[in-house]
Amino acid sequence: MSGLVSLVGIAALVATVAMVVAILYLVWLSMGDGTHAPTPDADRPELDEETGEENQPEVTDGASA
């Protein structure tokens, strides 16, 4: 029985290492092709984050609606 436990443990370790390597490989592939890189687009205006004011007021409670 002890041999079976060590065999299952080794198989689980190999499977875990294989999954980690596969995830790292997919991350490495996604970093090189620019899929997630921002694209400059002249038609879309940039967000103005300096004002700090919202266009819509906050709702304080349901009774005032």
ABEGO torsion letter per residue (X at the ends): XAAAAAAAAAAAAAAAAAAAAAAAAAAAAAAAAGAABBBBBAABBBBBAAAGBBABBBBABAAAX
